[in-house]
């Protein structure tokens, strides 16, 4: 994919192309922004442009070098991904060893670290030493959706490029053409995507979209007076393995939309615009403080589920906290479920 085929990031692409043309590529970039907006595509395109055999200051997508990078077999372009939910020090050590060699067949070694915020403490400190003493003919690209979790000493040694969310109209156009769907469906997916093309494509799932409507109809019924129903619903969520992450995101966006309506934030568009009727019906049943608490509860649950926890217990706790149960009440009830 060449620079001209990447949508919606005129400023980041302009910065990078200018650096290539001037021959002033830094030793490290930090690409930050929400997931699914093209940071990885741009990193790989930059790697191809720096090593393209046709010397066109872009990716030709046709030479042997570009094709090897596309197929993840280029000896001078490496990608590090978390192992489980962590980037470990051994991965960074292997990276440092690789950096000790000159490029094998390309012009520049390019090392891409995805989800950089998932480095453990030892890995982060090891990477810091590498950034402090950059190797010649090498570019390190750090990619993150949570830049605030990185050590300030790491971010200060990178040229930072912020990627903004992609405008809904552009996402609607992209998904309509890619999925061959009508305008109504495309704009719904764009609204739900929160600026992420990948998320918009993923949301094109009839099971998930219908489940959203079911949740919207029942979201105000969570009550300690219906404790059995609450635990049954937790079990149902527990069985939705394929779409559970999307369900949790829906909870957050729905509570956010309720807050927008409750606070009269007319300048903010509803994410779940197709559920406006439900939102208006539910907005009076929650206080703003309660909605903010619910959003935090979902965030806490998402963080818990990334670790080694009992998923069913975490979902029980989340739904119990939605009822505003006192902490000691839901902790006691959760203990009974173990």
Beta strands, then each sheet from edge to edge (+ up, - down):
strand 1: 28-32
strand 2: 77-80
strand 3: 109-113
strand 4: 138-144
strand 5: 159-162
sheet 1: 2+ 3+ 4+ 1+ 5+
end
